[in-house]
């Protein structure tokens, strides 16, 4: 019997054990490698899907808020990407977005036009593209012209690409996989491409 740090251990218990053999260690390492190659890609897809879904939900709610604000305030309300919370910059929809009442339709938030809402830039791991104009909702809730915002993961995973379509009536709807091939389509049936 051995007494170690307050624990009594029967030394005959460990007498026949000498550790794992090299073969046993190689089998364990091989099994771990197989499991990791199966799990890591699916984990990345889960993370990307979560990021895309979060961005779709966020921008959808911002679009709906823009429309409802135009109706409630009885005024034209615009949503656009911006670098400085004053000028619209349509080159990059990943920039922060601002919601403001653009009374003179110049795509600039003038001194007399209050900033209604501002978002942060598009989240990491996700990219967004949109029209080269502001999304302007009028006081009756309609939009100046239909618009599409495409949201994609930064990795090239076509099955995770999504789009938000804004109809002339101002309604927002999410893209669908109508032909059941695992990839969402545009309104004309072509697959969404980022």
N, C-alpha and C positions, 0 to 999 in steps of 0.2 A: 504494500500500500504506500502511496506517495501523497504527501501533504503539500499542496501548492496554493498559496495565497488564500487560505481559509477553506479550500475545497479539497476534499479527500477523493482521490482518484485511484481506482483499482488498476494497477499497472498491467495486470494480465489481460485487460480489455484491449489494449493496443498492441499486444505482443505479436499478433499474426499480421497486422496491417503495415504496409510499407509505402503506400501512396498509389497513385494512378499510373498505369503503364502508358507508354508513348502512344500505343494504338488507341487506348481509350481517350486520351487527350485529342488525338487527331480526329476521331469520330465526333467528339463534342464540338470542336472548332468547325468542322465541315457542316454539321447540323445548324450551328449558329449562322454561318455564312449563307446557307440556303434560306433560313428564316428571314434574315435581314434583307436579302435581295427581293424577297416577296413583299415584305412589309414597308420598306422605305419608299418605293414608288407610289404605293397606294396612300401612304401618309402624306406625301407631297400633293397628291390630287385632292385629298380631303382638306388640306390647308388652303390650296388654291380655290377650291369650290366655296369654302367658307368666306374667303376674301371677296370673291366675285359676288356672292349672295349678299354680303353686307353692303357692298357698294351699290348694287342694284336696289336694295331696299332703301338705302339712304337717298340716292338721287331720285328715286320714285317719289319718296315723301316730299323732297324739296320741290319737285315739279308740281305735285298736287297742292302743296302749300302756296306756290306761286299763283296757281290758278284760283284757288279759293281766296287769296288775298286780293286779286284783281276784282273778283265778284263782290267781296265784302266791302272793299274800299271804293268801289265804282270808279276804278281808274286803271289805265294800262300799266301792267307790271312786267318787267323784263328780268330774265335770268341769263347770265353769261359768265364765262370764265374771265378772271381778272388777275393782274399782277399787283395792282395798287388800290383796289376798292374804289376806283374812279372810272377807269377806261376798260371797255370790254376788249379782250384779246382772244380772238377766235382760233388762233393757230394751235392752241393747246388746251383741250378740255380737262387735262389733269391738274390745271391750276385751281386755286380756290375759286368758288363761284359766288357771285353776289346777286342778290335779289333787290331790285329797286324800282321805284316808280319813275319811268322814263317819259315824262310828260311831253317833251319835244322830239322824241324818237331819234336822238342822235347817238345812241349807244354809249353815252358818257353820263356818269352820275354828276349832274351839276350841283352847285351850291344849294339850290332850292329843292333838290330831290333827295329825300332821306334814304339812307341805307336801311332796308327792311330786315335783311337776313344775309349772313355770309357763312360759307362753309369752309372747311379746311381743304387742302389739296387732296386729290385722289390718294387713297391709301397705298402703302407699299405692296408690291406684288401684283398690282392691278393697273391697267391702263384704260383710258376712256377716250373715244373720239366722238365728235358731234358736228353739227352744221357750222358753217362759216358765218353765222349770224346769231343774234340774240333770240332766245325763245320768248316771244312777247305774247302775253295773254291780255285780252281786252276785257273790259268791264262786264261783258256778258259770258265770260269764261272760254270763249273760242280763242284759238291761236292764229297768228298771222299766216302761217303755212305749216304743213305737217313737218315733223322732225323725227330723227332717229338718233339715239345715243347708243353707241356700242361699247360694251364693257367686257374686257378680256383679261385673263391672267397674263402676267409677263412671260411665263413659259408658254411655248406653243402647244396648247392643249385645246384643239377645236371643239371638243365635246363640252368645254366649260364656257365658251363664248356666249354672251347674252346681249340682247338689245332691248331698249325701251322705245316703243313707238308712241308718238304723241299725235293724235288725230286732229283734224281741223276743229272738231268740237271740243278739243282740249283734254280728251280722255287719254290716260296713260295705260298702255298694256305691255306685258312682257312677251318676248319672242317665244316661240314654241318649236318643238320637234315634231312637225306634222307628218313626216314620212317615216318616222320611227327608226332613223339610222343613227341616233345618238347625238346628232348635231342640230342645233337650233337653226332655223331658216329666217331669211328676210321675208318681207311681205310677198315678194314675187316667187318664192320657193327656193331661191339660191341659198346655199349655206352661208352662215355668218363668217366673215373673214376679218381678221384683225391686221 
